[in-house]
Amino acid sequence: ALGRYEESRSALEKAVELSPNFAEPWYNLAVWHTRATHDLSKARELYRRSVELGGLSDPDFEALLVETP
């Protein structure tokens, strides 16, 4: 929300590195990619990893990850 994208990206990547089997940082990194880079492909990949690790699925977020022609 503050626009400090690179700082937040670094923190999220560090959280994934420290706890790779914890779903929440993967989800938050997916959200980061959606907002900061608009890279929906990468966001979908990270989101899928989060769900694979037991994170809750989020239909509203999934709707954001759908690319429109």
C-alpha positions in Angstrom: 0.0 0.0 0.0 3.0 2.3 0.6 4.6 1.6 -2.8 7.7 0.1 -1.2 7.6 -2.8 -3.6 11.3 -3.8 -3.7 11.6 -3.8 0.0 8.5 -6.0 0.4 9.7 -8.3 -2.4 13.0 -8.9 -0.6 11.3 -9.6 2.7 8.8 -12.1 1.1 11.6 -13.9 -0.8 13.6 -14.1 2.5 10.5 -15.6 4.2 10.2 -18.2 1.4 13.9 -19.0 1.8 13.7 -19.4 5.5 10.4 -21.4 5.6 9.9 -22.9 2.1 7.1 -25.2 3.4 5.0 -22.4 4.9 2.2 -21.4 2.5 1.6 -17.8 3.5 4.8 -16.2 2.1 4.2 -17.9 -1.2 0.7 -16.5 -1.3 1.9 -13.0 -0.4 4.6 -13.2 -3.0 1.9 -14.1 -5.6 -0.1 -11.0 -4.5 3.1 -8.9 -4.8 3.7 -10.1 -8.4 0.1 -9.3 -9.2 0.3 -5.7 -7.9 3.9 -4.7 -8.5 4.7 -6.4 -11.8 1.4 -7.5 -13.2 3.1 -10.8 -14.0 0.1 -13.1 -13.8 2.0 -16.1 -15.0 4.5 -15.8 -12.1 1.7 -15.0 -9.7 -0.3 -18.1 -10.7 2.8 -20.2 -10.2 3.4 -18.8 -6.7 -0.2 -19.1 -5.8 -0.4 -22.8 -6.9 2.7 -23.5 -4.7 0.9 -21.9 -1.7 -2.2 -24.0 -2.2 0.0 -27.1 -2.7 1.5 -26.4 0.7 -1.9 -26.3 2.4 -2.7 -22.6 2.0 -6.3 -21.8 1.5 -7.7 -21.2 -2.0 -9.0 -17.8 -2.6 -11.6 -17.6 -5.4 -11.4 -13.8 -5.5 -7.7 -13.8 -6.0 -8.0 -16.6 -8.5 -10.3 -14.4 -10.5 -7.6 -11.8 -10.7 -5.2 -14.3 -12.1 -7.3 -15.0 -15.2 -5.8 -13.4 -18.2 -8.3 -11.7 -20.5 -7.7 -11.6 -24.3 
